[in-house]
Amino acid sequence: MPGTLEDIFSGKVFTFDISQAFLFAALVGVIIPALMIFLSVGLPAKISRRTNIIIATVYIPYMLFNLVGEAWPHMFLGAAIEVVLLILIIRYAWKWPTSQK
């Protein structure tokens, strides 16, 4: 979006100062979904089921928060697809068995 690079060069993202804490939070925001791919297979079924439901439930408002302020149509499309996928994750995890065979 126009002006975004200039804001980043001046040390701001949206209204947040780019700091070690901001960068750490952004990294966690990216690591958790990537880690969930492995954890869905690596954790016992009961824990995996609960973890997927909790993480997906937390990520829906997080995804929608990213639309605050000036958002372009491609951002709404991306958010809509991600929210639908998170709802599907919740739905499928809810129906998972609580133990593996």
C-alpha positions, 0 to 999 in steps of 0.5 A: 500500500502506498506509504507503507515502506516509508512508515517502515523506514521511519520505524512504524507499522500501522500505529506500532513502533518497530521494536524488539517486542513488536518483532518478537510478537510478529514472529510468534504470530507466524510461528504458531500456525506453522508449528500447528501443522507439525503438532496436529500430527505429532501430539496425542489426538486429545491434546491436538484436538484441543490445541487446534480448537483453541489456536483457531479460535484465537486466530480468527479475531487476530486475523480480523484485527489485521483489517483495522485501518485502511484495507484493500480488497485483496486483504479482505479476500485473504482474511475471508479465506483464512477465517473460513479455513480456521472455522473448518479447522475448528469444525474438523477438530471438534469431530476428531476422535479423542484417542488414536488407534 
